[in-house]
């Protein structure tokens, strides 16, 4: 049994980590969040110590180093811009790390983390759960088996509706979340480059507070993508089904289905990490490069080969910004 600490216990994604720790037969000994809405912990680890001040959490984690509660892993579920600092802290605490995506916001932070791994002898793992999705694994095998000169035509559409709260939270601040492409899309870009090879061209057509559309050329694919948090962008069949999320990949004119099975993949990720087969810093590097380039690109508008939904009218910011 391994001992875990959790930083970011009140966040949206924290319950998946709590479940993964429990389902893999380990225990949570300490948790931190500046918000105290963490009643979900009662369903998993009611005996875990909880702190709302980081300094007190740090003191506690240091004090239990000499006990049977010494922390082996720190799981990080904090806002994106804090990942880097919390990973550094955890490595220097003497623990391995399991960090939510995106690992960091900027590519240069990766090299610094590699150095701290070497200094501490501990390892950073990240959650790239789409690489474990059975349908995605089968797709990669299909692509790897295709003729070497085969280039696939791919359309990726991902619409995950968010209310006005999004813009008040850290997620609506590009400096904290990295913007739409980073916050809701980084795992899709990772999946695309894992399946189809490295990016050779990266063009952004549309970039706004609620959407991002562009074009990627990879070694084995031409990809048009559209990401949105605007419910008005949902297709009619999704609206009629009262769904708030729509995700689809069209490959060479055929629909590729992978909508089910997302929520169980954190436990699978933990199983791999605990056996030494997790995804590390270098696995995350290419997707961080992709989203950083998108975030800093100058949109070219509706020219060239763009996603059909890129033509949807721009939405006004809910706060009039």
C-alpha positions, 0 to 999 in steps of 0.5 A: 500500500502506498501513501498519497497526498492530494493537492487540489482536493476541491477541484472538478477532476479530484474525485477521479483521483480519489477513486483511482487511489482507492481502487488501486488499494492505496490510501490518502493520508493528506489533502490540501485545497484553499477551498473547503468544499471537499465532502467528497473525501468522505466517500473515499478517505474520511480519515485523511488529514485536510488543510486549507493553508499550504504552509500547514499542509507542508509542515504536516507532510514534513512531520510525517516523513519519519512515520508509516504515513510518509508520502510516496506520491503526490497527486496534483489537481490544481489550476493549470498555472500552478502545476509547475510549482506544485510538482517542484514542491512534491519532488523536493518533498521526496515523493513521486508525482501524478499530475493532471494535464496539461503538465505545464503551460510553457515548453521551457518549464519541461527542461527545468522539471527534468533537471529537478527529477535528476536532482531528487531521484523522483519521477513525474507522471502525467495523465494522458488517458486517451492513450489508454482508451481501447478505441484509440489504441486500436486506431493507432494499431490501424495507422501503424499498419497502414502503408508508409505513404498513407496520409489520413484526412481527419476532422476533430470536433469537441464541444463541451458546454460551459456556463458563464461561471467559466469566465469568472473562474481561473479557467477563463483567464488565458494566463492561468488556464492557457486558453481553450486549446490548452484547457479542454484540448491538450489531451486531444492534441496529445492523442493526435500526435501519438497516433499520427506522428509529429506535427509539421504544420500548425495553423490557427484559423479562429481563436476566441474566448469560447472556441478555437479552430485550426489545421495541423499537418502531422506525419500521417494525417491532415487534421482540421479541428474545432474546439468550443465551450459554447452550447450554441455550437452543439449540433441539433442531434446533440441538443435533442438528446439533451447532451452538453458534450459532443466529441467526434473524429471523422477519419477519411469520411468515416465516423470514429466513435470513442465517446464512452469509457473516459471516466474509468481511465484514471484508474487505469493510468494509476495502475500503470504508474504504480507498476513503473509504466506511467507517462512521464515528462517526455511523453507530454512534451509534444502536446505542450509544444502544440498548445503553446504554438496555438496560444501564441499564433496569429489567427489567419481567418477563414482561408485554406483548409479549415474546419466547417464549424469555424464559420459559425458566428462569433459569440459575444463574451458574456461579460461584454469583454 
